[in-house]
Amino acid sequence: MTGGNRVLVVDDDAGLARALAINLRAHGWEVTVAGTGAAGLDAAASARPDVVVLDLGLPDMPGLDVVAGIRGWSRVPIVVLSARQLGEDKVDALDAGADDYVTKPFAMNELLARLRAAVRRAQPAEADEPVVEAGELIIDLARRTVTRSGRAVRLSPTEWGLLEVLVRNRGRMVGRQQLLHDVWGPSYSSETNYLRVYSAQLRRKLEADPAHPRHILTHPGAGYRFEV
């Protein structure tokens, strides 16, 4: 392969991480190593890797939370490493947004082949940022946090899900059917009252004047739009 591809290795096993870094660099990769989930999320935002190698057994947070944090703002390929061989773990990782799953112990040439394949399949990198500022709001798509005027805003999982879809598509209207599908699931297609209820809750928490919102806007009968 040609050099220049960037890989982020997130693994708390210092010996394995060092061995991976040596082997990857020998094959032309630029390598960033992080030993915790929090450091991995920070490195994903700052190093902008072409692919992430992620161990699920991290000391500070579940590996699946790291997958979800990255997926909140990026489509970078994620190859999961795990000593767990149960089929449910693999399904959970792929459902969370991972692109591939490699069970430890593994052959280095197999991992290299999987990384090359993941980069080839990858969609063009998004020109997106993990942190979005909108007036008094700071929305961190990687950390899944919101602050308003410097104070943390507590959102329910459903409120966050709706906000995340809107923020990721900011400036564009998102149709009601897409929102219901993305936030509640494919079996929800007509429950538009859910959107009215949760958009109203978000406005109460995030807008200075919920009756005249600046950020969470409604297209009557069509969908919703987030404006910065």
C-alpha positions as CSV (number, residue, x, y, z in Angstrom):
1,M,0.0,0.0,0.0
2,T,1.0,3.6,-0.4
3,G,1.9,5.6,2.7
4,G,0.0,8.5,4.1
5,N,-3.0,6.8,5.6
6,R,-3.6,7.8,9.2
7,V,-4.7,5.2,11.8
8,L,-5.8,5.8,15.3
9,V,-5.2,2.9,17.7
10,V,-7.3,3.0,20.9
11,D,-6.2,0.3,23.3
12,D,-5.2,0.3,27.0
13,D,-2.8,-2.6,26.5
14,A,0.4,-0.6,26.2
15,G,2.4,-3.6,24.9
16,L,-0.1,-4.4,22.2
17,A,-0.6,-0.8,21.2
18,R,3.2,-0.4,20.9
19,A,3.5,-3.5,18.7
20,L,0.6,-2.4,16.5
21,A,2.2,1.1,16.1
22,I,5.6,-0.4,15.1
23,N,4.0,-2.8,12.6
24,L,1.7,-0.2,11.1
25,R,4.4,2.4,10.7
26,A,6.6,-0.2,9.0
27,H,3.8,-0.6,6.4
28,G,3.5,3.1,5.8
29,W,0.8,4.2,8.2
30,E,0.8,7.4,10.3
31,V,-0.2,6.1,13.8
32,T,-1.8,7.9,16.7
33,V,-2.2,5.9,19.9
34,A,-4.7,6.5,22.7
35,G,-5.0,4.5,25.9
36,T,-8.5,5.4,27.1
37,G,-11.9,6.0,25.5
38,A,-11.8,9.7,26.4
39,A,-8.4,10.1,24.8
40,G,-9.6,8.2,21.8
41,L,-12.5,10.5,21.2
42,D,-10.2,13.5,21.5
43,A,-7.7,12.0,19.1
44,A,-10.4,11.1,16.6
45,A,-11.4,14.8,16.5
46,S,-7.8,16.2,16.4
47,A,-5.9,13.6,14.4
48,R,-8.6,13.0,11.8
49,P,-7.6,9.4,11.1
50,D,-8.6,7.5,8.0
51,V,-9.5,4.5,10.1
52,V,-9.8,3.7,13.8
53,V,-8.7,0.5,15.5
54,L,-10.6,0.2,18.7
55,D,-10.4,-2.2,21.6
56,L,-13.7,-2.8,23.4
57,G,-12.2,-3.4,26.8
58,L,-11.2,0.1,27.8
59,P,-10.7,1.3,31.4
60,D,-12.8,4.4,31.5
61,M,-15.9,3.7,29.3
62,P,-17.4,0.9,27.2
63,G,-15.9,0.6,23.8
64,L,-19.4,0.8,22.3
65,D,-19.7,4.3,23.8
66,V,-16.6,5.3,21.9
67,V,-18.1,4.0,18.7
68,A,-21.3,5.9,19.3
69,G,-19.3,9.1,20.2
70,I,-17.4,8.9,16.9
71,R,-20.5,8.1,14.9
72,G,-22.1,11.2,16.4
73,W,-20.1,13.3,13.9
74,S,-17.9,11.1,11.7
75,R,-18.1,8.2,9.2
76,V,-14.5,7.2,9.6
77,P,-14.2,3.4,9.4
78,I,-13.9,1.7,12.8
79,V,-12.3,-1.8,13.1
80,V,-13.1,-3.3,16.6
81,L,-10.5,-5.5,18.4
82,S,-11.9,-7.7,21.1
83,A,-10.9,-10.8,23.1
84,R,-14.6,-11.5,23.3
85,Q,-15.7,-14.2,20.9
86,L,-19.4,-14.3,21.6
87,G,-21.5,-13.6,18.6
88,E,-23.7,-11.1,20.5
89,D,-20.6,-8.8,21.1
90,K,-19.9,-8.7,17.4
91,V,-23.5,-7.9,16.6
92,D,-23.6,-5.2,19.2
93,A,-20.4,-3.6,17.9
94,L,-21.6,-3.6,14.3
95,D,-25.1,-2.3,15.3
96,A,-23.3,0.5,17.2
97,G,-21.6,1.6,14.0
98,A,-18.4,-0.4,13.7
99,D,-17.4,-1.5,10.2
100,D,-15.4,-4.6,11.1
101,Y,-14.6,-6.9,14.0
102,V,-11.4,-8.7,14.7
103,T,-11.0,-11.2,17.5
104,K,-7.8,-11.4,19.5
105,P,-5.4,-13.0,19.0
106,F,-5.1,-12.1,15.3
107,A,-2.5,-12.2,12.5
108,M,-1.0,-8.9,11.7
109,N,-1.3,-9.4,7.9
110,E,-5.0,-10.1,8.4
111,L,-5.5,-6.8,10.4
112,L,-3.6,-4.9,7.7
113,A,-5.8,-6.3,5.0
114,R,-8.9,-5.4,6.9
115,L,-7.6,-1.9,7.5
116,R,-6.9,-1.4,3.8
117,A,-10.3,-2.8,2.9
118,A,-12.0,-0.4,5.4
119,V,-10.2,2.6,4.0
120,R,-11.2,1.6,0.4
121,R,-14.8,1.2,1.3
122,A,-14.9,4.5,3.3
123,Q,-17.1,7.3,2.2
124,P,-15.3,10.6,1.5
125,A,-14.4,12.3,4.8
126,E,-17.0,14.7,6.1
127,A,-16.0,18.4,6.4
128,D,-17.9,18.3,9.7
129,E,-16.7,19.2,13.1
130,P,-17.5,17.4,16.3
131,V,-18.3,20.6,18.2
132,V,-21.0,22.9,16.8
133,E,-21.6,26.4,18.2
134,A,-25.0,28.0,17.8
135,G,-25.5,31.2,19.7
136,E,-25.3,30.4,23.4
137,L,-25.3,26.7,22.6
138,I,-22.2,24.4,22.3
139,I,-23.2,20.9,21.1
140,D,-20.4,18.3,21.3
141,L,-21.5,15.5,18.9
142,A,-18.6,13.3,20.0
143,R,-19.1,13.6,23.8
144,R,-22.9,13.9,23.4
145,T,-23.1,16.9,25.6
146,V,-24.8,20.3,25.3
147,T,-24.1,23.5,27.2
148,R,-26.1,26.7,27.1
149,S,-24.4,29.9,28.3
150,G,-21.7,27.7,29.8
151,R,-24.1,25.5,31.8
152,A,-24.7,21.8,31.0
153,V,-28.1,20.9,29.7
154,R,-29.4,17.5,30.6
155,L,-31.2,15.8,27.7
156,S,-33.0,12.5,27.6
157,P,-31.7,9.9,25.2
158,T,-34.6,10.6,22.8
159,E,-34.2,14.4,23.1
160,W,-30.5,13.9,22.2
161,G,-31.3,11.6,19.3
162,L,-33.6,14.2,17.8
163,L,-31.1,17.0,18.3
164,E,-28.2,15.0,16.9
165,V,-30.0,14.2,13.7
166,L,-31.0,17.9,13.2
167,V,-27.5,19.2,14.1
168,R,-25.8,16.8,11.8
169,N,-28.1,18.1,9.0
170,R,-28.0,21.7,10.1
171,G,-29.1,24.2,7.6
172,R,-31.2,21.6,5.8
173,M,-34.8,20.5,6.4
174,V,-35.1,16.9,7.7
175,G,-38.4,15.3,6.8
176,R,-40.7,13.9,9.4
177,Q,-40.4,10.4,8.1
178,Q,-36.6,10.5,8.2
179,L,-36.7,11.8,11.8
180,L,-39.1,9.2,13.0
181,H,-37.0,6.5,11.3
182,D,-33.6,7.7,12.6
183,V,-34.7,8.5,16.2
184,W,-37.5,6.0,16.9
185,G,-36.9,3.2,14.4
186,P,-38.2,1.8,11.1
187,S,-41.5,0.7,12.6
188,Y,-42.5,4.4,13.4
189,S,-43.9,6.2,10.4
190,S,-47.0,8.0,11.4
191,E,-46.3,9.1,15.0
192,T,-45.7,12.8,14.1
193,N,-47.0,13.8,17.5
194,Y,-43.8,12.5,18.9
195,L,-41.9,15.1,16.9
196,R,-44.1,17.9,18.1
197,V,-43.7,16.8,21.8
198,Y,-39.9,16.4,21.7
199,S,-39.2,19.4,19.5
200,A,-41.2,21.5,22.1
201,Q,-39.1,19.9,24.9
202,L,-35.9,20.8,23.2
203,R,-37.0,24.3,22.6
204,R,-37.8,24.8,26.3
205,K,-34.3,23.6,27.2
206,L,-32.3,25.2,24.4
207,E,-34.0,28.3,23.1
208,A,-33.9,31.7,24.8
209,D,-37.5,32.3,23.7
210,P,-39.2,28.9,23.0
211,A,-42.2,30.6,21.4
212,H,-39.9,32.3,18.8
213,P,-37.1,29.7,18.3
214,R,-33.9,30.6,16.6
215,H,-32.4,27.2,16.2
216,I,-35.0,24.4,16.1
217,L,-37.4,25.5,13.3
218,T,-40.5,23.8,12.0
219,H,-41.5,23.4,8.3
220,P,-45.2,22.9,8.8
221,G,-46.4,19.5,7.4
222,A,-42.9,18.7,6.2
223,G,-40.1,18.5,8.8
224,Y,-37.7,20.3,11.0
225,R,-34.4,22.3,10.5
226,F,-31.6,23.3,12.9
227,E,-30.0,26.7,12.3
228,V,-26.8,27.9,13.9
